[in-house]
């Protein structure tokens, strides 16, 4: 549990460093290159998967003990059609796959 604050502070420090690096590039080479090098939101790409794994590590065993295998689920999203697939375990005695389209 103590690794999560350390991980968050490391990611935020990396984001601040990226902003400082972009400012330094702007001073030396002009704003065109600085805009290309500016990555203020890029740190969110690794942040959210790491946050999800930290939450699963912290609460996953507790949920499994309390609810059993019912707490585990899988949701798939097709990136080309944006359809969302929900496998449902037992609907009227049969497993089904629910597909939602935008």
C-alpha positions as CSV (number, residue, x, y, z in Angstrom):
1,X,0.0,0.0,0.0
2,X,2.9,2.4,0.6
3,X,4.2,2.0,-3.0
4,X,1.2,3.7,-4.5
5,X,2.1,7.2,-3.2
6,X,5.7,6.7,-4.2
7,X,4.6,5.7,-7.7
8,X,2.2,8.6,-8.0
9,X,4.9,11.1,-6.9
10,X,7.4,9.6,-9.4
11,X,5.0,9.9,-12.3
12,X,4.1,13.5,-11.3
13,X,7.7,14.4,-11.0
14,X,8.3,13.0,-14.5
15,X,5.5,15.1,-15.9
16,X,6.9,18.3,-14.3
17,X,10.3,17.4,-15.8
18,X,8.7,17.1,-19.3
19,X,7.2,20.5,-19.0
20,X,10.6,22.1,-17.9
21,X,12.3,20.3,-20.8
22,X,9.8,21.8,-23.3
23,X,10.4,25.3,-21.9
24,X,14.1,24.9,-22.3
25,X,13.7,23.8,-25.9
26,X,11.5,26.9,-26.5
27,X,14.2,29.2,-25.3
28,X,16.8,27.6,-27.5
29,X,15.0,26.7,-30.7
30,X,11.7,28.6,-30.9
31,X,8.2,27.7,-30.2
32,X,7.6,25.3,-33.2
33,X,10.0,22.6,-31.8
34,X,8.8,23.3,-28.2
35,X,5.2,22.6,-29.2
36,X,6.3,19.3,-30.8
37,X,8.3,18.4,-27.6
38,X,5.7,19.4,-25.1
39,X,4.2,16.3,-23.6
40,X,2.1,17.6,-20.7
41,X,-0.6,14.9,-21.0
42,X,1.6,12.1,-22.2
43,X,2.3,10.9,-18.7
44,X,-1.3,9.8,-18.4
45,X,-0.7,6.9,-20.8
46,X,1.3,4.8,-18.3
47,X,-0.4,6.4,-15.3
48,X,-3.9,4.9,-15.6
49,X,-2.8,1.3,-16.3
50,X,-0.4,1.5,-13.3
51,X,-3.2,2.9,-11.2
52,X,-5.5,0.1,-12.2
53,X,-3.0,-2.5,-11.4
54,X,-2.3,-0.9,-8.0
55,X,-6.1,-0.9,-7.3
56,X,-6.4,-4.6,-8.4
57,X,-3.4,-5.5,-6.2
58,X,-4.8,-3.7,-3.2
59,X,-8.5,-4.7,-3.4
60,X,-8.5,-7.8,-5.7
61,X,-7.8,-10.4,-3.0
62,X,-10.4,-8.9,-0.7
63,X,-13.0,-8.9,-3.4
64,X,-12.2,-12.5,-4.4
65,X,-12.6,-13.6,-0.8
66,X,-15.8,-11.8,-0.3
67,X,-17.6,-12.5,-3.6
68,X,-15.7,-15.4,-5.1
69,X,-15.4,-15.6,-8.8
70,X,-18.4,-13.4,-9.4
71,X,-16.3,-10.3,-8.8
72,X,-14.1,-11.1,-11.8
73,X,-15.4,-9.9,-15.2
74,X,-14.2,-9.2,-18.7
75,X,-15.2,-6.3,-21.0
76,X,-13.9,-6.0,-24.5
77,X,-14.0,-3.0,-26.7
78,X,-13.5,-3.2,-30.5
79,X,-11.4,-0.2,-31.4
80,X,-12.6,-0.1,-35.1
81,X,-16.3,-0.4,-34.6
82,X,-16.5,0.9,-30.9
83,X,-18.7,-2.1,-30.0
84,X,-18.5,-3.2,-26.4
85,X,-18.8,-6.9,-25.5
86,X,-20.1,-8.1,-22.2
87,X,-19.9,-11.8,-21.4
88,X,-22.7,-12.6,-19.0
89,X,-22.4,-15.7,-16.9
90,X,-26.0,-16.8,-16.4
91,X,-29.0,-15.3,-18.0
92,X,-32.1,-17.6,-17.7
93,X,-29.7,-20.6,-17.3
94,X,-27.5,-19.9,-20.3
95,X,-24.3,-17.9,-20.8
96,X,-24.6,-15.1,-23.3
97,X,-22.6,-12.4,-24.9
98,X,-24.1,-9.0,-24.8
99,X,-22.9,-6.6,-27.6
100,X,-23.6,-2.9,-27.4
101,X,-23.1,-0.7,-30.5
102,X,-22.8,3.1,-30.5
